[in-house]
Amino acid sequence: MEIIIALLGLISLLLLLLVFQASGIKAALSRLENQSVQSHKKPEINPLEQTDSGDSEAQQSAFDEFLAEDPQRLSLPKSEQFAAYREWRKEKGMTWSS
C-alpha cells in the first residue's frame, strides 16, 4: 500500500513538472509569434516626420565615397569613422561653416 502511495506521489510530481514545461513552451511560442508578427508589419509613415530623401541620399553617397577611398576606414570604430568623415568633408569643402 505504501508503495502505491509513493508511486502516485511520484506520478503526480511528474505530471506537475510536465504542466510547468508545457506552460513554458507555450510562453516561448507566444513570444516567437509576437516577434514574427511585428517583423512582418509595415512601418507606418507619419507625415509630420517626413524628410527630404534627396539630402539623405546625397549624404549617404558622400559617406560611401569616403569609405570607398580607403577600405581600412571600415574597420575603424563608428566614432572614429565619423570624425574622419567630418575632416574629409572639411578638406573637400563640403561643410556648412565658412
Buried (B, 14 or more C-beta within 10 A) or exposed (E): EEEEEEEEEEEEEEEEEEEEEEEEEEEEEEEEEEEEEEEEEEEEEEEEEEEEEEEEEEEEEBBEEBBEEEEEBEEBEEEEBEEBBEEBBEEEEBEEEE
